Structure formats: C-alpha cells, structure tokens
C-alpha cells in the first residue's frame, strides 16, 4: 500500500502536460495561456498562425451561429485527466455527480461570431465556439436565461471580460472565495455578479453517485493534502454542471435550449429537429 501511495503521489506532482486538446493547436514555443489576451493579440497581429479550420469546425460554426445567443451557458463533457493521464477526471466527475457534463462556459457574440469564456488550468480563456467544442467528448447542452431575466446578460458578459483581462489563477483548491476560479465557479459567479444565483454548491460527499467510486474517493483524500494547500474532503463544497435535480442545469432561472443527447451517440454537429 505504501508503494502504491508513493506512485500516486509522484504522478500527481510530476504528471503529464495536462493540455486540453485545443491547446495543442498552439505552437510549442508559445508560453502562457494559449487562449488568453496575449495569445489573442499575437494571433491578431500574425505572431501566432491562424487556426486551421476543419470541415467539422465549419459544421459547428454554422450550428453555433444558428443556436447560440449572448449569455447562453454551454455545457460539455471534457476529457481532462490527472495522474499522468491515467485517471479520467472529467468522466469521473460527470459520473459521480450523475450528469452528462463536466464543464461549462458562457457565450458572447463578438463581431457576429459566438465565442466562449471559460477557465481551465491556464486561466480564463476566450475561444471561438467552433474551437471550444473540439474539447467535447460527450453530450452538448445549452441553457438560456428566461426572458424576464435577460436584462442581466450585459453584466454577466462584463464579468467574463473582466476576468479574461485580469487572468486570475485556476482554483485547484476548489475554494468558494474569489481569489481563483474553476470552470463551474466562474460560470456561477458571473451570474451572481449580475444579481442572479443559479445554484448552490454541493458537498462532494452528497454527489448522487459518489458511493460508487470508493477507491477513487479514497485516493483523492490521501493524495490531495500532499499536492494542495489543503486537501479535498467529502465536506468540500463545489459547484456542479448537474442534472434536472441539482447544479446549474437545474436552475429555475434557465430555459433549456439544447438538451443532452440520448444514450445512443450522435455524429458531431448533428442537430435535433
């Protein structure tokens, strides 16, 4: 057991590059947030090459322009991994919270194009929707403020742009303060900054399927005190994408624009009638 613990700890501290798939679109020589303000300016000035648009991205761009509006919350299932790529953290989070999703972002319409503000390990990002969706490995979902709440949208977008300019650190500690942000926290607090509370945080120990992964839970309880300032416990409260009963997805302030796909897989870019 001691040897196993040592292996887990070593992988946690010295693990892989933890890059999102879209991060790999950036030249290896670029340092920093590849979708932050510096990279955006470098791309606009030609110091970074433009992103090659594939036929799949063209499909998603067409879909986004048809479906998305400013202030929409977009949901996806990512493929973030920890422990040297051996542990599928996004899949685990979606499973234990009984949600089709693990990640959210907020849509803004800029120069006629839908872009998504979110945050990952490299800080707050701004990506064209056709790029953002490439990191999806599961269902896509879209929620929208009810008509009577849509006057709050400018303040929500202003909050996103403010964090994008400031580039706060990623919240590995999953704290509820405003010193750092993880993706769900940024989404929730963007709406709270506009006077709207979408959801309440959920105890890790209260997630709907947490009892189904006791080994993973034990591993995180053992490892995180060694690699974080304070370890994650069953009492840690986190914001969740959720489902019809909890999390942001269940917010009574939101209408469903695009629900999660059925269990049977759909081809990328396919829309529902």
C-alpha angles and dihedrals in degrees: 000000000000090000091050091050091051091051092051092048093049092051091048093054101034100030129139129295093279091215122167113234091250090053087067089066087073122087113259092239093064113100126200133022105351091204099038130103095278093052091045091055091044091052092048092050095046096249087117119042118248118261113264108241115220127200089255091055090050089056092050092045090055090047093048094050090050099045111024129082133182112284096023118142112227120203129198142163108244131196102229111157135193135188094057091314093303098110118060098216097177092051091046093050092049092048099047092045090047092235133131088223141064103175142042139191138179123242125227125179109226123174088348093303128111111238128180127224114203139131135243135165090297093056132253116352139195113203134168106253091242088060097040093055092057089078090061119108099170142018124351120215136182129199127184134194113258113258094256090057100045094097085077094063098091090057091048092053092044089056091052093050091047092054090044090057094044097045099207117196123268113265103239089161092059090224121169094226125098099248094097137003140218120198101268091040092054092049094048095045093047088062093040088055086061092050098263125118110202100178146346124246118260127221111248087232091056097056108125099245102025092117090063094069106046094152093053091047092050090048093054092046090053099043107037096067087061098048102032132054088247126012126246114250138178087266093058109116119218138174114245137199085229134175137255091306106043145005130040093312090063096051112134088215092067135075121210112245098170120012126207116280121257117263090267108087123249129209115259114271094016113141130207121240 
